[in-house]
């Protein structure tokens, strides 16, 4: 496909959305016309009219491209690429003066299967408040709307292409406001204007000073989520705004004063709409569900930032949901204190949200009133110094294909604003989540599916070690003892008595003299990167075997029990139905799923495995993949990381390792 704008040419993922290569029309050799049979422009901008002339001159198919209805996290003017576009051969959806591909789709008869799918998606969109641009909105003040009838009148920025294409003009907006006031004399009329209009950056269709003559009219320029606002309204008045269709999805009565794509089908009040521009098109009634199915599922196209390929709306909504939630929980400004150069490379990608400013401070401590994030021990030091607004950052539970000590980028982090999951001496955000967790059926099914994936795909934290089949020893009880990094904070803060790998191994042997005991050292310790090595003579005395090569998940297949101080391997063993003994208080202990030597009185709820997994991996963990950064998508879901790890394994992607002692020392000095 030829395009008439270099801006279109540079849209990330456009060839995948279109399904064919793209070339700038001025660099196209007309003698090779078979290469491209279409030429495209954007909306009703100059690029479209240029494409129109070019198509006529060279006998090519004309295509009109536009943003889809659920586009991105941030704004296009802030260089957020569209994750959805529409591709129209006949016209374009917002131009009611001619037919469009969307109009043709709507005219098709309704399908029960399509409508069922659409109903589920509408529920997701409205409950999660997902809209065209999904940035960090202001929190809506619900008290403004209580105890009264609320009518929303939606202004648009002057020059919006959709206005003239809907047969409307500036007079349409004034007529709309007059009708709303006269029809609802006792209601509060909210005139929604774009925030840029209030700030003088854009022009609307009303002189704000003229509105003083209408005491019941109040300007609404807060930058709130459109769906959150629509939920508070009783009726909505529009000219051609897409918010009108979102109002229909919210179950509101919508009055149209232009002819947007959703007007003329019997779902809107069109008595003031200039339907004559339709030239007797749209002569049948259609349901809101069918309109949604036609526009969002058949007309719009979507691309996954995770795979870089075409995807379905359901896939994109799952990504948007986690990013919308994250923005609600984050402040507008964060100070990252004491992060090493290596961590500075990936941390911003987890926090790449519109209107979030992240600044780094290496040595000088932040101000006490600032919102601060810091890694592990540094966060603890700040809290000990009296800092209140500190969030602790640490590696997540499904991390990477390779060790952190080898500077392998993590695909998962945790951000804990209460404590940190491995510190059993105080509460953590994870502990609060698990004490309060209640899953609905969908969440239970998601958790159970995730558990099956982790088991079947043999996913663990680091995903290292050979995938070789181990033979179970001919013993009644086979126990796996997992070593840890001995100076790790999880041992210091999570265990009272047993604090070394040797003490753990001795204790397990003393209490299980007839069992077959396999000892597996921590990968960083075995690699010589961290503290905790057990001498060979001690291993021979207390263990029947030492497993160095096989991955931890291969070991699970041949054991009955796992004994650990606080290792994550205990959590991974629980997933696989193994009995787990805890000699410290790891995050997964104390919930009724493990045999615990030490108690934690704060953990009062008895959990199912599904609840534990959902709380730990879905609600607490955060996930990011490098390939989504170019799409400006900060967060992905745990399932996306699982898919990435499986892909890397299938491609035999080897993680880089620091081989020499000098390299290890240099990394420790440079990166911490």
KEMAR-692220 format. One record per residue (C-alpha): residue in one letter; x, y, z. Coordinates in nm, 2 decimals, padded with zeros to 4 digits, always signed. Layout:
// KEMAR-692220
res, east, north, up
A, X, Y, Z
...
//
This chain:
// KEMAR-692220
res, east, north, up
X, +00.00, +00.00, +00.00
X, +00.12, +00.35, -00.08
X, +00.08, +00.63, +00.17
X, +00.08, +01.00, +00.10
X, +00.23, +01.11, +00.44
X, +00.56, +01.03, +00.60
X, +00.37, +01.05, +00.93
X, +00.15, +00.76, +00.82
X, +00.46, +00.58, +00.70
X, +00.62, +00.60, +01.04
X, +00.32, +00.46, +01.24
X, +00.46, +00.17, +01.45
X, +00.31, -00.16, +01.34
X, +00.11, -00.02, +01.05
X, +00.22, -00.29, +00.80
X, +00.10, -00.56, +01.05
X, -00.23, -00.37, +01.09
X, -00.28, -00.34, +00.72
X, -00.15, -00.68, +00.63
X, +00.09, -00.56, +00.35
X, +00.41, -00.36, +00.30
X, +00.39, +00.02, +00.30
X, +00.58, +00.26, +00.08
X, +00.58, +00.64, +00.06
X, +00.41, +00.73, -00.27
X, +00.68, +00.97, -00.39
X, +00.94, +00.70, -00.38
X, +00.72, +00.45, -00.58
X, +00.82, +00.35, -00.93
X, +00.50, +00.37, -01.13
X, +00.64, +00.13, -01.39
X, +00.60, -00.14, -01.12
X, +00.23, -00.08, -01.05
X, +00.17, -00.44, -00.96
X, +00.36, -00.39, -00.64
X, +00.09, -00.17, -00.49
X, -00.27, -00.14, -00.59
X, -00.39, +00.09, -00.31
X, -00.30, +00.44, -00.19
X, -00.40, +00.57, +00.15
X, -00.44, +00.90, +00.33
X, -00.56, +00.99, +00.68
X, -00.91, +01.09, +00.78
X, -01.01, +01.40, +00.59
X, -00.67, +01.56, +00.62
X, -00.45, +01.68, +00.33
X, -00.29, +01.34, +00.30
X, -00.63, +01.19, +00.22
X, -00.71, +01.45, -00.06
X, -00.36, +01.40, -00.20
X, -00.43, +01.02, -00.20
X, -00.76, +01.08, -00.37
X, -00.61, +01.27, -00.66
X, -00.32, +01.02, -00.69
X, -00.57, +00.73, -00.69
X, -00.77, +00.89, -00.97
X, -00.47, +00.97, -01.17
X, -00.31, +00.63, -01.15
X, -00.62, +00.41, -01.13
X, -00.55, +00.29, -00.77
X, -00.79, +00.18, -00.49
X, -00.83, +00.47, -00.25
X, -00.81, +00.38, +00.12
X, -00.89, +00.61, +00.42
X, -00.71, +00.54, +00.75
X, -00.81, +00.67, +01.09
X, -00.76, +00.60, +01.46
X, -00.97, +00.33, +01.61
X, -01.22, +00.39, +01.89
X, -00.99, +00.25, +02.16
X, -00.66, +00.39, +02.05
X, -00.38, +00.40, +02.31
X, -00.27, +00.49, +02.66
X, -00.16, +00.85, +02.57
X, -00.23, +01.11, +02.31
X, -00.12, +01.10, +01.95
X, +00.03, +01.45, +01.99
X, +00.25, +01.30, +02.27
X, +00.38, +01.04, +02.02
X, +00.17, +00.75, +02.14
X, +00.12, +00.53, +01.84
X, -00.23, +00.40, +01.76
X, -00.29, +00.04, +01.87
X, -00.61, +00.05, +01.67
X, -00.69, +00.19, +01.33
X, -00.98, +00.17, +01.08
X, -00.93, +00.09, +00.72
X, -01.21, +00.21, +00.49
X, -01.24, +00.16, +00.11
X, -01.57, +00.33, +00.07
X, -01.55, +00.64, +00.29
X, -01.48, +00.70, +00.66
X, -01.70, +00.64, +00.96
X, -01.74, +01.00, +01.06
X, -01.83, +01.13, +00.72
X, -02.21, +01.09, +00.69
X, -02.22, +01.26, +00.35
X, -02.12, +00.93, +00.19
X, -02.14, +00.56, +00.26
X, -01.86, +00.39, +00.45
X, -01.75, +00.03, +00.51
X, -01.88, +00.07, +00.87
X, -02.22, +00.16, +00.74
X, -02.22, -00.15, +00.53
X, -02.12, -00.37, +00.82
X, -02.40, -00.22, +01.03
X, -02.65, -00.30, +00.76
X, -02.57, -00.67, +00.78
X, -02.81, -00.87, +00.99
X, -02.73, -00.92, +01.35
X, -02.56, -01.23, +01.48
X, -02.64, -01.38, +01.82
X, -02.27, -01.50, +01.86
X, -02.14, -01.16, +01.77
X, -02.38, -00.99, +02.01
X, -02.29, -01.22, +02.30
X, -01.92, -01.14, +02.24
X, -02.00, -00.77, +02.21
X, -02.20, -00.77, +02.54
X, -01.91, -00.91, +02.73
X, -01.67, -00.66, +02.59
X, -01.91, -00.37, +02.66
X, -01.92, -00.48, +03.02
X, -01.54, -00.49, +03.04
X, -01.51, -00.14, +02.88
X, -01.77, +00.02, +03.10
X, -01.66, -00.14, +03.43
X, -01.29, -00.07, +03.36
X, -01.37, +00.27, +03.21
X, -01.16, +00.21, +02.90
X, -01.19, +00.48, +02.63
X, -01.01, +00.61, +02.33
X, -00.71, +00.76, +02.52
X, -00.64, +00.59, +02.85
X, -00.42, +00.83, +03.04
X, -00.41, +00.93, +03.40
X, -00.74, +01.12, +03.45
X, -00.84, +01.33, +03.74
X, -01.05, +01.16, +04.00
X, -01.42, +01.26, +03.95
X, -01.59, +01.44, +04.23
X, -01.92, +01.25, +04.26
X, -02.07, +01.49, +04.51
X, -02.12, +01.74, +04.23
X, -02.39, +01.52, +04.08
X, -02.59, +01.41, +04.38
X, -02.95, +01.49, +04.44
X, -03.03, +01.64, +04.10
X, -03.10, +01.56, +03.73
X, -02.77, +01.59, +03.53
X, -02.77, +01.67, +03.16
X, -02.44, +01.67, +02.97
X, -02.39, +01.89, +02.67
X, -02.07, +01.81, +02.48
X, -01.88, +02.08, +02.30
X, -01.60, +01.99, +02.06
X, -01.28, +02.17, +01.95
X, -01.33, +02.42, +01.67
X, -01.23, +02.27, +01.33
X, -01.30, +01.91, +01.43
X, -01.33, +01.73, +01.10
X, -01.63, +01.52, +01.22
X, -01.85, +01.83, +01.27
X, -01.89, +01.93, +00.90
X, -01.89, +01.57, +00.80
X, -02.19, +01.52, +01.03
X, -02.38, +01.80, +00.86
X, -02.33, +02.03, +01.15
X, -02.19, +02.38, +01.22
X, -02.13, +02.62, +01.50
X, -02.50, +02.69, +01.50
X, -02.57, +02.33, +01.58
X, -02.39, +02.36, +01.91
X, -02.59, +02.67, +02.02
X, -02.91, +02.50, +01.91
X, -02.81, +02.19, +02.12
X, -02.75, +02.40, +02.43
X, -03.08, +02.59, +02.39
X, -03.28, +02.27, +02.35
X, -03.11, +02.11, +02.65
X, -03.20, +02.41, +02.87
X, -03.56, +02.44, +02.75
X, -03.62, +02.06, +02.77
X, -03.48, +02.03, +03.12
X, -03.56, +02.36, +03.30
X, -03.51, +02.21, +03.65
X, -03.19, +02.01, +03.57
X, -02.83, +02.10, +03.61
X, -02.68, +02.14, +03.26
X, -02.31, +02.05, +03.24
X, -02.14, +02.20, +02.94
X, -01.83, +01.98, +02.88
X, -01.56, +02.18, +02.71
X, -01.21, +02.05, +02.63
X, -00.95, +02.15, +02.90
X, -00.74, +02.31, +02.63
X, -01.02, +02.56, +02.56
X, -01.02, +02.68, +02.92
X, -00.64, +02.72, +02.91
X, -00.66, +02.91, +02.58
X, -00.48, +02.65, +02.38
X, -00.78, +02.56, +02.16
X, -01.11, +02.71, +02.06
X, -01.45, +02.57, +02.12
X, -01.80, +02.67, +01.99
X, -01.91, +02.89, +02.29
X, -01.79, +03.22, +02.42
X, -01.75, +03.13, +02.78
X, -01.86, +03.48, +02.89
X, -02.19, +03.44, +02.71
X, -02.28, +03.14, +02.93
X, -02.33, +03.37, +03.24
X, -02.69, +03.43, +03.12
X, -02.77, +03.06, +03.19
X, -02.76, +03.01, +03.57
X, -02.84, +02.64, +03.54
X, -02.54, +02.58, +03.30
X, -02.21, +02.50, +03.46
X, -01.88, +02.45, +03.27
X, -01.72, +02.12, +03.31
X, -01.35, +02.12, +03.21
X, -01.21, +01.87, +03.45
X, -00.98, +01.62, +03.28
X, -01.18, +01.32, +03.40
X, -01.24, +00.98, +03.23
X, -01.53, +01.02, +02.98
X, -01.70, +00.71, +03.09
X, -01.68, +00.80, +03.46
X, -01.85, +01.13, +03.38
X, -02.11, +00.97, +03.16
X, -02.21, +00.73, +03.44
X, -02.33, +01.03, +03.64
X, -02.55, +01.17, +03.37
X, -02.92, +01.12, +03.30
X, -02.92, +01.23, +02.93
X, -02.65, +01.34, +02.69
X, -02.65, +01.59, +02.40
X, -02.39, +01.57, +02.12
X, -02.32, +01.69, +01.77
X, -02.08, +01.43, +01.65
X, -01.86, +01.34, +01.95
X, -01.76, +00.97, +02.00
X, -01.87, +01.03, +02.36
X, -02.22, +01.00, +02.24
X, -02.17, +00.63, +02.16
X, -01.99, +00.57, +02.49
X, -02.30, +00.73, +02.65
X, -02.52, +00.47, +02.47
X, -02.29, +00.19, +02.61
X, -02.35, +00.34, +02.95
X, -02.73, +00.31, +02.90
X, -02.79, +00.69, +02.86
X, -03.04, +00.86, +02.63
X, -02.85, +01.04, +02.36
X, -02.97, +01.34, +02.16
X, -02.78, +01.41, +01.83
X, -02.76, +01.75, +01.66
X, -02.53, +01.62, +01.39
X, -02.51, +01.28, +01.22
X, -02.24, +01.08, +01.38
X, -02.18, +00.72, +01.27
X, -02.42, +00.58, +01.54
X, -02.71, +00.81, +01.45
X, -02.99, +00.71, +01.22
X, -03.02, +00.35, +01.34
X, -03.30, +00.40, +01.60
X, -03.08, +00.41, +01.91
X, -03.05, +00.79, +01.94
X, -03.29, +01.08, +01.95
X, -03.24, +01.23, +01.60
X, -03.52, +01.48, +01.58
X, -03.27, +01.77, +01.55
X, -03.01, +01.57, +01.34
X, -02.98, +01.67, +00.97
X, -03.06, +01.32, +00.85
X, -03.12, +01.45, +00.50
X, -02.75, +01.43, +00.44
X, -02.78, +01.05, +00.45
X, -02.97, +01.06, +00.12
X, -03.20, +00.79, +00.25
X, -02.93, +00.56, +00.38
X, -02.96, +00.40, +00.72
X, -03.32, +00.30, +00.68
X, -03.32, +00.01, +00.93
X, -03.31, -00.01, +01.30
X, -03.01, -00.17, +01.48
X, -02.93, -00.24, +01.84
X, -02.65, -00.08, +02.03
X, -02.48, -00.42, +02.07
X, -02.48, -00.46, +01.69
X, -02.34, -00.12, +01.64
X, -02.06, -00.20, +01.88
X, -01.99, -00.53, +01.72
X, -01.98, -00.38, +01.37
X, -01.76, -00.08, +01.47
X, -01.53, -00.23, +01.74
X, -01.50, -00.59, +01.63
X, -01.53, -00.59, +01.25
X, -01.44, -00.24, +01.13
X, -01.15, -00.15, +01.37
X, -00.82, -00.34, +01.36
X, -00.59, -00.40, +01.66
X, -00.22, -00.47, +01.71
X, -00.07, -00.63, +02.02
X, +00.24, -00.44, +02.16
X, +00.35, -00.78, +02.30
X, +00.36, -00.98, +01.98
X, +00.37, -00.69, +01.72
X, +00.09, -00.88, +01.53
X, -00.28, -00.83, +01.47
X, -00.48, -00.92, +01.77
X, -00.84, -00.91, +01.89
X, -01.00, -00.64, +02.10
X, -01.01, -00.87, +02.40
X, -00.63, -00.90, +02.39
X, -00.59, -00.52, +02.39
X, -00.84, -00.46, +02.67
X, -00.65, -00.70, +02.90
X, -00.34, -00.48, +02.84
X, -00.53, -00.16, +02.88
X, -00.69, -00.27, +03.20
X, -00.36, -00.33, +03.38
X, -00.22, +00.01, +03.26
X, -00.54, +00.20, +03.36
X, -00.52, +00.04, +03.71
X, -00.15, +00.12, +03.75
X, -00.20, +00.49, +03.66
X, -00.47, +00.52, +03.93
X, -00.23, +00.40, +04.19
X, +00.07, +00.61, +04.09
X, +00.15, +00.97, +04.17
X, +00.23, +01.23, +03.90
X, +00.59, +01.26, +04.01
X, +00.83, +01.00, +04.15
X, +01.19, +01.03, +04.27
X, +01.40, +00.72, +04.21
X, +01.67, +00.71, +04.47
X, +02.00, +00.53, +04.47
X, +01.94, +00.31, +04.16
X, +02.24, +00.16, +03.99
X, +02.32, +00.24, +03.63
X, +02.20, -00.10, +03.52
X, +01.86, -00.06, +03.69
X, +01.82, +00.28, +03.54
X, +01.80, +00.12, +03.20
X, +01.48, -00.08, +03.26
X, +01.30, +00.10, +03.55
X, +01.16, +00.39, +03.34
X, +01.00, +00.13, +03.11
X, +00.78, +00.01, +03.40
X, +00.67, +00.37, +03.47
X, +00.63, +00.50, +03.11
X, +00.29, +00.67, +03.16
X, +00.15, +01.00, +03.04
X, +00.20, +01.28, +03.28
X, +00.42, +01.08, +03.52
X, +00.76, +01.24, +03.58
X, +01.04, +01.01, +03.70
X, +01.36, +01.17, +03.81
X, +01.67, +00.99, +03.95
X, +01.88, +01.09, +04.25
X, +02.20, +00.89, +04.30
X, +02.35, +01.02, +04.62
X, +02.17, +01.32, +04.75
X, +01.86, +01.21, +04.94
X, +01.52, +01.33, +04.82
X, +01.30, +01.58, +05.01
X, +01.09, +01.42, +05.28
X, +00.76, +01.53, +05.11
X, +00.85, +01.36, +04.78
X, +00.71, +01.03, +04.66
X, +01.02, +00.81, +04.65
X, +01.09, +00.47, +04.51
X, +01.41, +00.28, +04.61
X, +01.55, -00.07, +04.57
X, +01.55, -00.31, +04.85
X, +01.79, -00.21, +05.13
X, +01.80, +00.15, +05.02
X, +01.43, +00.18, +05.07
X, +01.47, +00.03, +05.42
X, +01.74, +00.28, +05.50
X, +01.52, +00.57, +05.40
X, +01.24, +00.44, +05.61
X, +01.48, +00.40, +05.91
X, +01.58, +00.77, +05.86
X, +01.21, +00.87, +05.89
X, +01.10, +00.90, +05.53
X, +00.73, +00.82, +05.51
X, +00.65, +00.82, +05.13
X, +00.88, +00.53, +05.02
X, +00.79, +00.25, +04.79
X, +01.02, -00.05, +04.78
X, +01.11, -00.20, +04.45
X, +01.23, -00.56, +04.40
X, +01.25, -00.83, +04.15
X, +00.92, -01.01, +04.08
X, +00.84, -01.38, +04.10
X, +00.86, -01.47, +03.73
X, +01.16, -01.27, +03.64
X, +01.36, -01.37, +03.33
X, +01.56, -01.62, +03.14
X, +01.88, -01.58, +03.34
X, +02.01, -01.46, +03.67
X, +01.99, -01.10, +03.80
X, +02.35, -01.12, +03.91
X, +02.44, -01.17, +03.54
X, +02.26, -00.84, +03.47
X, +01.97, -01.01, +03.29
X, +01.68, -00.76, +03.26
X, +01.38, -00.85, +03.47
X, +01.04, -00.89, +03.31
X, +00.88, -00.85, +03.65
X, +00.91, -00.61, +03.95
X, +00.71, -00.55, +04.26
X, +00.63, -00.20, +04.39
X, +00.54, -00.21, +04.76
X, +00.42, +00.11, +04.93
X, +00.36, -00.06, +05.26
X, +00.67, -00.29, +05.33
X, +00.81, -00.56, +05.11
X, +00.70, -00.92, +05.06
X, +01.01, -01.08, +05.21
X, +01.01, -00.88, +05.53
X, +00.80, -01.08, +05.77
X, +00.87, -00.83, +06.06
X, +00.62, -00.58, +05.92
X, +00.31, -00.57, +05.70
X, +00.35, -00.55, +05.32
X, +00.12, -00.46, +05.03
X, +00.11, -00.83, +04.94
X, +00.01, -00.93, +05.29
X, -00.28, -00.68, +05.28
X, -00.39, -00.81, +04.94
X, -00.39, -01.17, +05.06
X, -00.57, -01.09, +05.39
X, -00.85, -00.92, +05.19
X, -00.87, -01.13, +04.87
X, -01.20, -01.25, +04.74
X, -01.20, -01.39, +04.39
X, -01.50, -01.40, +04.15
X, -01.55, -01.70, +03.92
X, -01.36, -01.53, +03.63
X, -01.06, -01.46, +03.86
X, -01.06, -01.82, +03.99
X, -01.06, -01.95, +03.64
X, -00.78, -01.72, +03.54
X, -00.57, -01.83, +03.84
X, -00.63, -02.20, +03.77
X, -00.54, -02.15, +03.41
X, -00.22, -01.97, +03.50
X, -00.12, -02.25, +03.74
X, -00.17, -02.50, +03.47
X, +00.04, -02.29, +03.23
X, +00.33, -02.25, +03.48
X, +00.33, -02.63, +03.54
X, +00.30, -02.75, +03.18
X, +00.54, -02.49, +03.04
X, +00.79, -02.54, +03.33
X, +00.81, -02.17, +03.42
X, +01.00, -02.06, +03.73
X, +01.17, -01.73, +03.85
X, +01.49, -01.75, +03.65
X, +01.41, -02.03, +03.40
X, +01.76, -02.17, +03.39
X, +01.91, -02.52, +03.41
X, +01.89, -02.81, +03.18
X, +01.55, -02.95, +03.09
X, +01.64, -03.31, +03.16
X, +01.43, -03.59, +03.29
X, +01.54, -03.69, +03.64
X, +01.50, -04.05, +03.78
X, +01.33, -04.07, +04.11
X, +01.54, -04.25, +04.38
X, +01.39, -04.57, +04.51
X, +01.30, -04.42, +04.85
X, +00.96, -04.38, +05.02
X, +01.03, -04.01, +05.08
X, +01.24, -03.78, +04.86
X, +01.31, -03.43, +05.00
X, +01.44, -03.13, +04.81
X, +01.63, -02.88, +05.02
X, +01.68, -02.55, +04.84
X, +01.97, -02.32, +04.92
X, +01.95, -01.95, +04.92
X, +02.18, -01.64, +04.92
X, +02.27, -01.63, +05.28
X, +02.30, -01.25, +05.31
X, +01.97, -01.21, +05.14
X, +01.72, -00.98, +05.31
X, +01.45, -01.25, +05.31
X, +01.66, -01.47, +05.54
X, +01.77, -01.18, +05.77
X, +01.41, -01.05, +05.80
X, +01.22, -01.38, +05.76
X, +01.39, -01.63, +05.98
X, +01.46, -01.64, +06.35
X, +01.67, -01.95, +06.40
X, +01.79, -02.11, +06.08
X, +01.98, -01.86, +05.88
X, +02.24, -02.06, +05.68
X, +02.21, -02.33, +05.41
X, +02.43, -02.56, +05.61
X, +02.21, -02.53, +05.92
X, +01.90, -02.59, +05.71
X, +02.05, -02.90, +05.55
X, +02.17, -03.04, +05.89
X, +01.82, -02.98, +06.05
X, +01.64, -03.16, +05.76
X, +01.88, -03.46, +05.79
X, +01.85, -03.48, +06.17
X, +01.47, -03.47, +06.15
X, +01.44, -03.70, +05.84
X, +01.72, -03.96, +05.89
X, +01.56, -04.22, +05.65
X, +01.46, -03.99, +05.37
X, +01.65, -03.93, +05.04
X, +01.77, -03.57, +05.05
X, +01.86, -03.37, +04.74
X, +02.03, -03.04, +04.79
X, +02.00, -02.77, +04.52
X, +02.21, -02.46, +04.57
X, +02.09, -02.12, +04.47
X, +02.20, -02.04, +04.11
X, +02.38, -01.72, +04.21
X, +02.57, -01.91, +04.48
X, +02.66, -02.19, +04.25
X, +02.78, -01.94, +03.99
X, +03.01, -01.79, +04.25
X, +02.83, -01.46, +04.25
X, +02.68, -01.46, +04.60
X, +02.73, -01.59, +04.96
X, +02.61, -01.93, +05.08
X, +02.83, -02.21, +04.95
X, +02.83, -02.54, +05.14
X, +03.16, -02.72, +05.15
X, +03.18, -03.06, +04.96
X, +03.25, -03.26, +05.27
X, +02.94, -03.12, +05.44
X, +02.73, -03.19, +05.14
X, +02.85, -03.56, +05.14
X, +02.76, -03.59, +05.51
X, +02.41, -03.44, +05.50
X, +02.28, -03.48, +05.15
X, +02.23, -03.79, +04.93
X, +02.26, -03.60, +04.61
X, +02.34, -03.25, +04.49
X, +02.16, -03.12, +04.18
X, +02.35, -02.86, +03.99
X, +02.24, -02.89, +03.63
X, +01.87, -02.96, +03.61
X, +01.62, -02.68, +03.65
X, +01.42, -02.65, +03.97
X, +01.10, -02.76, +03.79
X, +01.26, -03.08, +03.68
X, +01.34, -03.15, +04.05
X, +00.98, -03.11, +04.14
X, +00.88, -03.42, +03.94
X, +01.08, -03.66, +04.16
X, +01.02, -03.52, +04.51
X, +00.75, -03.55, +04.78
X, +00.85, -03.25, +04.99
X, +01.04, -02.93, +04.97
X, +01.22, -02.78, +05.27
X, +01.33, -02.42, +05.27
X, +01.40, -02.12, +05.48
X, +01.22, -01.85, +05.27
X, +01.30, -01.95, +04.91
X, +01.06, -01.87, +04.62
X, +01.10, -02.24, +04.53
X, +00.85, -02.32, +04.81
X, +00.59, -02.12, +04.62
X, +00.68, -02.29, +04.30
X, +00.65, -02.63, +04.47
X, +00.30, -02.54, +04.61
X, +00.18, -02.48, +04.25
X, +00.28, -02.84, +04.17
X, +00.11, -02.99, +04.47
X, +00.42, -03.06, +04.68
X, +00.43, -03.05, +05.06
X, +00.63, -02.75, +05.16
X, +00.81, -02.70, +05.50
X, +00.91, -02.34, +05.59
X, +01.17, -02.27, +05.85
X, +01.13, -01.90, +05.81
X, +00.83, -01.69, +05.72
X, +00.83, -01.64, +05.34
X, +00.54, -01.46, +05.18
X, +00.35, -01.78, +05.10
X, +00.37, -01.92, +05.45
X, +00.10, -01.87, +05.72
X, -00.19, -01.90, +05.49
X, -00.27, -02.27, +05.56
X, -00.09, -02.41, +05.26
X, +00.25, -02.48, +05.41
X, +00.39, -02.66, +05.72
X, +00.53, -02.37, +05.92
X, +00.80, -02.38, +06.19
X, +00.75, -02.01, +06.27
X, +00.41, -01.83, +06.30
X, +00.29, -01.50, +06.17
X, -00.01, -01.37, +06.36
X, -00.09, -01.10, +06.10
X, -00.18, -01.36, +05.84
X, -00.53, -01.45, +05.95
X, -00.70, -01.57, +05.63
X, -00.69, -01.93, +05.51
X, -00.63, -01.92, +05.14
X, -00.69, -02.15, +04.85
X, -00.40, -02.20, +04.61
X, -00.59, -02.01, +04.35
X, -00.63, -01.71, +04.59
X, -00.26, -01.72, +04.67
X, -00.15, -01.73, +04.31
X, -00.39, -01.46, +04.20
X, -00.28, -01.23, +04.48
X, +00.09, -01.29, +04.43
X, +00.12, -01.30, +04.05
X, -00.17, -01.10, +03.92
X, -00.24, -00.83, +04.18
X, +00.10, -00.78, +04.34
X, +00.34, -00.84, +04.06
X, +00.40, -00.59, +03.78
X, +00.53, -00.69, +03.44
X, +00.70, -00.52, +03.14
X, +00.85, -00.65, +02.82
X, +01.12, -00.46, +02.63
X, +00.93, -00.48, +02.29
X, +00.63, -00.29, +02.43
X, +00.84, +00.02, +02.50
X, +00.83, +00.13, +02.13
X, +00.45, +00.12, +02.16
X, +00.47, +00.32, +02.48
X, +00.29, +00.05, +02.68
X, +00.44, +00.03, +03.03
X, +00.27, -00.28, +03.18
X, +00.17, -00.62, +03.05
X, +00.01, -00.92, +03.22
X, +00.18, -01.21, +03.38
X, +00.05, -01.43, +03.10
X, +00.24, -01.22, +02.85
X, +00.56, -01.27, +03.03
X, +00.50, -01.65, +03.04
X, +00.45, -01.64, +02.66
X, +00.77, -01.44, +02.62
X, +00.97, -01.69, +02.82
X, +00.83, -01.98, +02.62
X, +00.91, -01.80, +02.30
X, +01.27, -01.73, +02.41
X, +01.31, -02.10, +02.50
X, +01.17, -02.21, +02.16
X, +01.42, -01.98, +01.98
X, +01.71, -02.10, +02.20
X, +01.77, -01.75, +02.31
X, +02.07, -01.76, +02.55
X, +02.10, -01.50, +02.82
X, +02.44, -01.33, +02.83
X, +02.66, -01.43, +03.12
X, +02.95, -01.25, +03.28
X, +03.22, -01.52, +03.24
X, +03.53, -01.37, +03.39
X, +03.61, -01.28, +03.75
X, +03.70, -00.94, +03.63
X, +03.37, -00.90, +03.46
X, +03.18, -01.00, +03.78
X, +03.38, -00.75, +03.99
X, +03.33, -00.48, +03.73
X, +02.95, -00.54, +03.73
X, +02.93, -00.53, +04.11
X, +03.11, -00.20, +04.11
X, +02.92, -00.04, +03.83
X, +02.57, -00.18, +03.88
X, +02.54, -00.28, +04.24
//
